[in-house]
Structure formats: C-alpha cells, structure tokens
Amino acid sequence: MVVIGLLIIGLGLSVPFPLALSRLLRASSGRPDATANWATLGAGVASGCAPFALGVLSDGGHQFSAPLLLGSQTAVDHPIC
C-alpha cells in the first residue's frame, strides 16, 4: 500500500516540477545554473519537511487541519504552475 501511495505521489510531482523549473529558468536573468540549484534545493526541503509537519499536526490532535497543510504546501511549492 505504501508503494502505491509513493507511486501516485511521484506521478503527481513529476509534471509540475519540470514545468515550474523551465519557467524559473526563463526568468533567471542569465543565471540558469544558480536558479536550477535553488529550485532543486527548495523542492527537496519542502518534500522532506512536509511529512514531518503532517505528522506533528496529526499527533497534536489536529488531524482535521493536516489536509490544509497539503493545500498550502502545494500552493507554496508550485506557485508558478
């Protein structure tokens, strides 16, 4: 079941990241290498912190507010798309 969930999440993230990265590279003002580095770092940090933030919200008894974090994370991670 976990593998199926990871597959679905991977498919969901596989489309917006290259689209957002290409738009960031077009707006990079001649520094595409630095832009790609910061975009990749930001996506990695956001993907790594989100499960822990959801766990903290769920363990704190606020399991109804945990789905709100998913929506806000998506809005923050992919504002360009």
Biopython code that builds the backbone (N, CA, C, O; Angstrom):
import numpy as np
from Bio.PDB.StructureBuilder import StructureBuilder

atoms = [
    (1, "MET", "N", (0.818, -1.185, 0.000)),
    (1, "MET", "CA", (0.000, 0.000, 0.000)),
    (1, "MET", "C", (0.873, 1.264, 0.000)),
    (1, "MET", "O", (0.545, 2.252, -0.657)),
    (2, "VAL", "N", (1.972, 1.220, 0.735)),
    (2, "VAL", "CA", (2.872, 2.375, 0.786)),
    (2, "VAL", "C", (3.500, 2.618, -0.576)),
    (2, "VAL", "O", (3.648, 3.764, -1.001)),
    (3, "VAL", "N", (3.867, 1.551, -1.254)),
    (3, "VAL", "CA", (4.499, 1.692, -2.572)),
    (3, "VAL", "C", (3.513, 2.308, -3.563)),
    (3, "VAL", "O", (3.900, 3.127, -4.396)),
    (4, "ILE", "N", (2.263, 1.924, -3.478)),
    (4, "ILE", "CA", (1.254, 2.501, -4.373)),
    (4, "ILE", "C", (1.089, 3.996, -4.079)),
    (4, "ILE", "O", (0.968, 4.800, -5.004)),
    (5, "GLY", "N", (1.083, 4.367, -2.800)),
    (5, "GLY", "CA", (0.992, 5.776, -2.442)),
    (5, "GLY", "C", (2.186, 6.578, -2.942)),
    (5, "GLY", "O", (2.020, 7.691, -3.442)),
    (6, "LEU", "N", (3.380, 6.026, -2.812)),
    (6, "LEU", "CA", (4.571, 6.710, -3.315)),
    (6, "LEU", "C", (4.541, 6.833, -4.835)),
    (6, "LEU", "O", (4.990, 7.837, -5.388)),
    (7, "LEU", "N", (4.017, 5.823, -5.503)),
    (7, "LEU", "CA", (3.897, 5.882, -6.959)),
    (7, "LEU", "C", (2.946, 6.998, -7.380)),
    (7, "LEU", "O", (3.235, 7.750, -8.311)),
    (8, "ILE", "N", (1.828, 7.099, -6.701)),
    (8, "ILE", "CA", (0.853, 8.142, -7.039)),
    (8, "ILE", "C", (1.425, 9.533, -6.760)),
    (8, "ILE", "O", (1.251, 10.452, -7.560)),
    (9, "ILE", "N", (2.104, 9.681, -5.627)),
    (9, "ILE", "CA", (2.712, 10.977, -5.314)),
    (9, "ILE", "C", (3.809, 11.322, -6.316)),
    (9, "ILE", "O", (3.927, 12.471, -6.741)),
    (10, "GLY", "N", (4.607, 10.334, -6.691)),
    (10, "GLY", "CA", (5.662, 10.560, -7.677)),
    (10, "GLY", "C", (5.109, 10.981, -9.022)),
    (10, "GLY", "O", (5.665, 11.862, -9.677)),
    (11, "LEU", "N", (4.022, 10.360, -9.437)),
    (11, "LEU", "CA", (3.400, 10.755, -10.699)),
    (11, "LEU", "C", (2.810, 12.155, -10.609)),
    (11, "LEU", "O", (2.830, 12.910, -11.582)),
    (12, "GLY", "N", (2.289, 12.496, -9.447)),
    (12, "GLY", "CA", (1.724, 13.831, -9.278)),
    (12, "GLY", "C", (2.773, 14.926, -9.273)),
    (12, "GLY", "O", (2.510, 16.035, -9.737)),
    (13, "LEU", "N", (3.953, 14.633, -8.757)),
    (13, "LEU", "CA", (5.023, 15.631, -8.710)),
    (13, "LEU", "C", (5.872, 15.654, -9.971)),
    (13, "LEU", "O", (6.637, 16.595, -10.182)),
    (14, "SER", "N", (5.751, 14.642, -10.805)),
    (14, "SER", "CA", (6.635, 14.556, -11.964)),
    (14, "SER", "C", (6.301, 15.587, -13.035)),
    (14, "SER", "O", (7.177, 15.942, -13.825)),
    (15, "VAL", "N", (5.090, 16.071, -13.090)),
    (15, "VAL", "CA", (4.716, 17.046, -14.113)),
    (15, "VAL", "C", (4.961, 18.491, -13.659)),
    (15, "VAL", "O", (5.566, 19.246, -14.421)),
    (16, "PRO", "N", (4.530, 18.919, -12.471)),
    (16, "PRO", "CA", (4.683, 20.337, -12.121)),
    (16, "PRO", "C", (6.131, 20.786, -11.935)),
    (16, "PRO", "O", (6.454, 21.935, -12.236)),
    (17, "PHE", "N", (7.009, 19.913, -11.448)),
    (17, "PHE", "CA", (8.379, 20.364, -11.188)),
    (17, "PHE", "C", (9.113, 20.775, -12.462)),
    (17, "PHE", "O", (9.688, 21.863, -12.480)),
    (18, "PRO", "N", (9.130, 19.971, -13.532)),
    (18, "PRO", "CA", (9.810, 20.446, -14.745)),
    (18, "PRO", "C", (9.166, 21.683, -15.356)),
    (18, "PRO", "O", (9.861, 22.531, -15.915)),
    (19, "LEU", "N", (7.843, 21.794, -15.254)),
    (19, "LEU", "CA", (7.181, 22.994, -15.785)),
    (19, "LEU", "C", (7.590, 24.232, -15.001)),
    (19, "LEU", "O", (7.902, 25.269, -15.587)),
    (20, "ALA", "N", (7.589, 24.125, -13.682)),
    (20, "ALA", "CA", (7.990, 25.266, -12.856)),
    (20, "ALA", "C", (9.462, 25.589, -13.065)),
    (20, "ALA", "O", (9.839, 26.760, -13.112)),
    (21, "LEU", "N", (10.288, 24.571, -13.190)),
    (21, "LEU", "CA", (11.721, 24.808, -13.392)),
    (21, "LEU", "C", (11.982, 25.499, -14.725)),
    (21, "LEU", "O", (12.826, 26.392, -14.798)),
    (22, "SER", "N", (11.283, 25.109, -15.765)),
    (22, "SER", "CA", (11.503, 25.763, -17.059)),
    (22, "SER", "C", (11.079, 27.230, -17.010)),
    (22, "SER", "O", (11.727, 28.083, -17.617)),
    (23, "ARG", "N", (9.993, 27.529, -16.290)),
    (23, "ARG", "CA", (9.577, 28.922, -16.162)),
    (23, "ARG", "C", (10.559, 29.719, -15.311)),
    (23, "ARG", "O", (10.813, 30.891, -15.590)),
    (24, "LEU", "N", (11.109, 29.097, -14.281)),
    (24, "LEU", "CA", (12.120, 29.774, -13.473)),
    (24, "LEU", "C", (13.385, 30.033, -14.277)),
    (24, "LEU", "O", (14.001, 31.091, -14.141)),
    (25, "LEU", "N", (13.777, 29.081, -15.109)),
    (25, "LEU", "CA", (14.983, 29.261, -15.914)),
    (25, "LEU", "C", (14.816, 30.383, -16.933)),
    (25, "LEU", "O", (15.771, 31.105, -17.219)),
    (26, "ARG", "N", (13.612, 30.536, -17.482)),
    (26, "ARG", "CA", (13.371, 31.640, -18.407)),
    (26, "ARG", "C", (13.462, 32.989, -17.710)),
    (26, "ARG", "O", (13.838, 33.981, -18.334)),
    (27, "ALA", "N", (13.130, 33.039, -16.448)),
    (27, "ALA", "CA", (13.145, 34.296, -15.700)),
    (27, "ALA", "C", (14.417, 34.473, -14.882)),
    (27, "ALA", "O", (14.457, 35.311, -13.981)),
    (28, "SER", "N", (15.443, 33.709, -15.176)),
    (28, "SER", "CA", (16.632, 33.681, -14.320)),
    (28, "SER", "C", (17.621, 34.805, -14.573)),
    (28, "SER", "O", (18.593, 34.918, -13.826)),
    (29, "SER", "N", (17.435, 35.621, -15.557)),
    (29, "SER", "CA", (18.327, 36.752, -15.857)),
    (29, "SER", "C", (19.767, 36.318, -16.094)),
    (29, "SER", "O", (20.693, 36.939, -15.571)),
    (30, "GLY", "N", (19.965, 35.275, -16.862)),
    (30, "GLY", "CA", (21.302, 34.855, -17.227)),
    (30, "GLY", "C", (22.022, 33.991, -16.211)),
    (30, "GLY", "O", (23.214, 33.729, -16.369)),
    (31, "ARG", "N", (21.338, 33.544, -15.179)),
    (31, "ARG", "CA", (21.964, 32.676, -14.180)),
    (31, "ARG", "C", (21.166, 31.374, -14.032)),
    (31, "ARG", "O", (20.636, 31.090, -12.957)),
    (32, "PRO", "N", (21.082, 30.590, -15.099)),
    (32, "PRO", "CA", (20.250, 29.385, -15.025)),
    (32, "PRO", "C", (20.799, 28.322, -14.082)),
    (32, "PRO", "O", (20.028, 27.555, -13.505)),
    (33, "ASP", "N", (22.115, 28.265, -13.917)),
    (33, "ASP", "CA", (22.684, 27.250, -13.026)),
    (33, "ASP", "C", (22.318, 27.515, -11.562)),
    (33, "ASP", "O", (21.953, 26.592, -10.835)),
    (34, "ALA", "N", (22.416, 28.763, -11.137)),
    (34, "ALA", "CA", (22.057, 29.098, -9.758)),
    (34, "ALA", "C", (20.554, 28.928, -9.529)),
    (34, "ALA", "O", (20.126, 28.472, -8.469)),
    (35, "THR", "N", (19.771, 29.296, -10.526)),
    (35, "THR", "CA", (18.315, 29.157, -10.403)),
    (35, "THR", "C", (17.920, 27.695, -10.276)),
    (35, "THR", "O", (17.088, 27.350, -9.437)),
    (36, "ALA", "N", (18.504, 26.836, -11.092)),
    (36, "ALA", "CA", (18.204, 25.406, -11.021)),
    (36, "ALA", "C", (18.637, 24.821, -9.686)),
    (36, "ALA", "O", (17.944, 23.969, -9.130)),
    (37, "ASN", "N", (19.770, 25.266, -9.169)),
    (37, "ASN", "CA", (20.230, 24.776, -7.868)),
    (37, "ASN", "C", (19.263, 25.164, -6.753)),
    (37, "ASN", "O", (18.909, 24.325, -5.925)),
    (38, "TRP", "N", (18.831, 26.425, -6.721)),
    (38, "TRP", "CA", (17.920, 26.876, -5.663)),
    (38, "TRP", "C", (16.548, 26.217, -5.787)),
    (38, "TRP", "O", (15.922, 25.888, -4.780)),
    (39, "ALA", "N", (16.083, 26.027, -7.016)),
    (39, "ALA", "CA", (14.776, 25.386, -7.205)),
    (39, "ALA", "C", (14.806, 23.937, -6.743)),
    (39, "ALA", "O", (13.865, 23.465, -6.105)),
    (40, "THR", "N", (15.879, 23.235, -7.063)),
    (40, "THR", "CA", (16.003, 21.841, -6.646)),
    (40, "THR", "C", (16.144, 21.740, -5.132)),
    (40, "THR", "O", (15.548, 20.860, -4.510)),
    (41, "LEU", "N", (16.919, 22.624, -4.544)),
    (41, "LEU", "CA", (17.075, 22.631, -3.092)),
    (41, "LEU", "C", (15.747, 22.928, -2.402)),
    (41, "LEU", "O", (15.397, 22.271, -1.421)),
    (42, "GLY", "N", (15.011, 23.906, -2.905)),
    (42, "GLY", "CA", (13.725, 24.243, -2.312)),
    (42, "GLY", "C", (12.719, 23.111, -2.410)),
    (42, "GLY", "O", (11.981, 22.849, -1.461)),
    (43, "ALA", "N", (12.686, 22.442, -3.551)),
    (43, "ALA", "CA", (11.758, 21.317, -3.715)),
    (43, "ALA", "C", (12.138, 20.158, -2.803)),
    (43, "ALA", "O", (11.266, 19.487, -2.250)),
    (44, "GLY", "N", (13.435, 19.922, -2.645)),
    (44, "GLY", "CA", (13.881, 18.841, -1.761)),
    (44, "GLY", "C", (13.568, 19.113, -0.305)),
    (44, "GLY", "O", (13.131, 18.219, 0.420)),
    (45, "VAL", "N", (13.791, 20.348, 0.125)),
    (45, "VAL", "CA", (13.493, 20.708, 1.521)),
    (45, "VAL", "C", (11.991, 20.627, 1.776)),
    (45, "VAL", "O", (11.562, 20.116, 2.810)),
    (46, "ALA", "N", (11.198, 21.127, 0.841)),
    (46, "ALA", "CA", (9.743, 21.086, 1.020)),
    (46, "ALA", "C", (9.230, 19.647, 1.032)),
    (46, "ALA", "O", (8.362, 19.306, 1.835)),
    (47, "SER", "N", (9.757, 18.806, 0.152)),
    (47, "SER", "CA", (9.327, 17.403, 0.114)),
    (47, "SER", "C", (9.791, 16.643, 1.342)),
    (47, "SER", "O", (9.128, 15.701, 1.776)),
    (48, "GLY", "N", (10.915, 17.040, 1.904)),
    (48, "GLY", "CA", (11.418, 16.359, 3.094)),
    (48, "GLY", "C", (10.741, 16.809, 4.379)),
    (48, "GLY", "O", (10.614, 16.021, 5.317)),
    (49, "CYS", "N", (10.308, 18.053, 4.439)),
    (49, "CYS", "CA", (9.692, 18.584, 5.667)),
    (49, "CYS", "C", (8.198, 18.320, 5.758)),
    (49, "CYS", "O", (7.659, 18.233, 6.862)),
    (50, "ALA", "N", (7.524, 18.191, 4.638)),
    (50, "ALA", "CA", (6.069, 18.044, 4.646)),
    (50, "ALA", "C", (5.583, 16.823, 5.427)),
    (50, "ALA", "O", (4.634, 16.959, 6.200)),
    (51, "PRO", "N", (6.181, 15.636, 5.269)),
    (51, "PRO", "CA", (5.676, 14.501, 6.048)),
    (51, "PRO", "C", (5.811, 14.703, 7.558)),
    (51, "PRO", "O", (4.936, 14.294, 8.321)),
    (52, "PHE", "N", (6.897, 15.327, 7.984)),
    (52, "PHE", "CA", (7.086, 15.570, 9.411)),
    (52, "PHE", "C", (6.098, 16.607, 9.923)),
    (52, "PHE", "O", (5.586, 16.479, 11.035)),
    (53, "ALA", "N", (5.825, 17.629, 9.124)),
    (53, "ALA", "CA", (4.842, 18.633, 9.528)),
    (53, "ALA", "C", (3.446, 18.018, 9.622)),
    (53, "ALA", "O", (2.684, 18.334, 10.535)),
    (54, "LEU", "N", (3.114, 17.142, 8.676)),
    (54, "LEU", "CA", (1.828, 16.452, 8.749)),
    (54, "LEU", "C", (1.758, 15.558, 9.977)),
    (54, "LEU", "O", (0.716, 15.473, 10.626)),
    (55, "GLY", "N", (2.859, 14.893, 10.299)),
    (55, "GLY", "CA", (2.894, 14.041, 11.493)),
    (55, "GLY", "C", (2.720, 14.830, 12.770)),
    (55, "GLY", "O", (2.012, 14.393, 13.677)),
    (56, "VAL", "N", (3.357, 15.992, 12.855)),
    (56, "VAL", "CA", (3.221, 16.837, 14.040)),
    (56, "VAL", "C", (1.781, 17.306, 14.192)),
    (56, "VAL", "O", (1.239, 17.302, 15.297)),
    (57, "LEU", "N", (1.160, 17.707, 13.091)),
    (57, "LEU", "CA", (-0.231, 18.144, 13.165)),
    (57, "LEU", "C", (-1.158, 17.003, 13.565)),
    (57, "LEU", "O", (-2.081, 17.198, 14.356)),
    (58, "SER", "N", (-0.917, 15.823, 13.027)),
    (58, "SER", "CA", (-1.777, 14.682, 13.341)),
    (58, "SER", "C", (-1.583, 14.208, 14.777)),
    (58, "SER", "O", (-2.554, 13.857, 15.447)),
    (59, "ASP", "N", (-0.339, 14.193, 15.258)),
    (59, "ASP", "CA", (-0.074, 13.756, 16.622)),
    (59, "ASP", "C", (-0.584, 14.751, 17.652)),
    (59, "ASP", "O", (-0.905, 14.372, 18.779)),
    (60, "GLY", "N", (-0.658, 15.991, 17.280)),
    (60, "GLY", "CA", (-1.127, 17.012, 18.207)),
    (60, "GLY", "C", (-2.644, 17.028, 18.365)),
    (60, "GLY", "O", (-3.184, 17.890, 19.058)),
    (61, "GLY", "N", (-3.321, 16.101, 17.742)),
    (61, "GLY", "CA", (-4.766, 16.049, 17.849)),
    (61, "GLY", "C", (-5.484, 16.905, 16.838)),
    (61, "GLY", "O", (-6.704, 17.051, 16.908)),
    (62, "HIS", "N", (-4.772, 17.459, 15.921)),
    (62, "HIS", "CA", (-5.369, 18.315, 14.906)),
    (62, "HIS", "C", (-5.395, 17.612, 13.557)),
    (62, "HIS", "O", (-4.962, 18.177, 12.552)),
    (63, "GLN", "N", (-5.894, 16.399, 13.531)),
    (63, "GLN", "CA", (-5.868, 15.640, 12.293)),
    (63, "GLN", "C", (-6.766, 16.258, 11.224)),
    (63, "GLN", "O", (-6.597, 15.963, 10.041)),
    (64, "PHE", "N", (-7.702, 17.095, 11.607)),
    (64, "PHE", "CA", (-8.551, 17.734, 10.609)),
    (64, "PHE", "C", (-7.845, 18.911, 9.938)),
    (64, "PHE", "O", (-8.253, 19.338, 8.858)),
    (65, "SER", "N", (-6.800, 19.436, 10.561)),
    (65, "SER", "CA", (-6.075, 20.538, 9.938)),
    (65, "SER", "C", (-4.898, 20.047, 9.101)),
    (65, "SER", "O", (-4.295, 20.836, 8.374)),
    (66, "ALA", "N", (-4.561, 18.769, 9.188)),
    (66, "ALA", "CA", (-3.453, 18.236, 8.399)),
    (66, "ALA", "C", (-3.703, 18.337, 6.896)),
    (66, "ALA", "O", (-2.771, 18.693, 6.174)),
    (67, "PRO", "N", (-4.894, 18.049, 6.379)),
    (67, "PRO", "CA", (-5.100, 18.223, 4.936)),
    (67, "PRO", "C", (-4.956, 19.666, 4.476)),
    (67, "PRO", "O", (-4.627, 19.911, 3.315)),
    (68, "LEU", "N", (-5.193, 20.617, 5.357)),
    (68, "LEU", "CA", (-4.989, 22.010, 4.979)),
    (68, "LEU", "C", (-3.525, 22.306, 4.691)),
    (68, "LEU", "O", (-3.207, 23.149, 3.852)),
    (69, "LEU", "N", (-2.635, 21.607, 5.392)),
    (69, "LEU", "CA", (-1.211, 21.787, 5.156)),
    (69, "LEU", "C", (-0.834, 21.307, 3.762)),
    (69, "LEU", "O", (0.043, 21.893, 3.126)),
    (70, "LEU", "N", (-1.474, 20.265, 3.283)),
    (70, "LEU", "CA", (-1.188, 19.774, 1.935)),
    (70, "LEU", "C", (-1.520, 20.828, 0.887)),
    (70, "LEU", "O", (-0.747, 21.055, -0.044)),
    (71, "GLY", "N", (-2.665, 21.463, 1.044)),
    (71, "GLY", "CA", (-3.045, 22.501, 0.095)),
    (71, "GLY", "C", (-2.128, 23.705, 0.142)),
    (71, "GLY", "O", (-1.765, 24.258, -0.896)),
    (72, "SER", "N", (-1.755, 24.109, 1.341)),
    (72, "SER", "CA", (-0.863, 25.261, 1.454)),
    (72, "SER", "C", (0.535, 24.924, 0.965)),
    (72, "SER", "O", (1.203, 25.776, 0.380)),
    (73, "GLN", "N", (0.993, 23.690, 1.195)),
    (73, "GLN", "CA", (2.308, 23.298, 0.692)),
    (73, "GLN", "C", (2.321, 23.286, -0.829)),
    (73, "GLN", "O", (3.293, 23.716, -1.449)),
    (74, "THR", "N", (1.257, 22.802, -1.421)),
    (74, "THR", "CA", (1.174, 22.792, -2.880)),
    (74, "THR", "C", (1.182, 24.214, -3.422)),
    (74, "THR", "O", (1.832, 24.489, -4.430)),
    (75, "ALA", "N", (0.478, 25.103, -2.773)),
    (75, "ALA", "CA", (0.446, 26.493, -3.215)),
    (75, "ALA", "C", (1.806, 27.158, -3.085)),
    (75, "ALA", "O", (2.166, 27.989, -3.918)),
    (76, "VAL", "N", (2.568, 26.807, -2.055)),
    (76, "VAL", "CA", (3.888, 27.396, -1.847)),
    (76, "VAL", "C", (4.917, 26.759, -2.777)),
    (76, "VAL", "O", (5.776, 27.452, -3.321)),
    (77, "ASP", "N", (4.832, 25.444, -2.958)),
    (77, "ASP", "CA", (5.821, 24.739, -3.781)),
    (77, "ASP", "C", (5.699, 25.058, -5.245)),
    (77, "ASP", "O", (6.707, 25.157, -5.943)),
    (78, "HIS", "N", (4.477, 25.222, -5.729)),
    (78, "HIS", "CA", (4.269, 25.375, -7.160)),
    (78, "HIS", "C", (3.446, 26.629, -7.486)),
    (78, "HIS", "O", (2.385, 26.529, -8.102)),
    (79, "PRO", "N", (3.923, 27.783, -7.082)),
    (79, "PRO", "CA", (3.134, 28.990, -7.373)),
    (79, "PRO", "C", (3.198, 29.396, -8.828)),
    (79, "PRO", "O", (2.352, 30.159, -9.296)),
    (80, "ILE", "N", (4.183, 28.901, -9.548)),
    (80, "ILE", "CA", (4.377, 29.329, -10.927)),
    (80, "ILE", "C", (3.456, 28.576, -11.879)),
    (80, "ILE", "O", (2.994, 29.122, -12.881)),
    (81, "CYS", "N", (3.200, 27.314, -11.549)),
    (81, "CYS", "CA", (2.369, 26.490, -12.442)),
    (81, "CYS", "C", (1.005, 27.013, -12.391)),
    (81, "CYS", "O", (0.117, 26.485, -13.060)),
]
sb = StructureBuilder()
sb.init_structure("model")
sb.init_model(0)
sb.init_chain("A")
sb.init_seg("    ")
for serial, (resi, resn, name, xyz) in enumerate(atoms, 1):
    if name == "N":
        sb.init_residue(resn, " ", resi, " ")
    sb.init_atom(name, np.array(xyz, "f"), 0.0, 1.0, " ", f" {name:<3s}", serial, name[0])
structure = sb.get_structure()
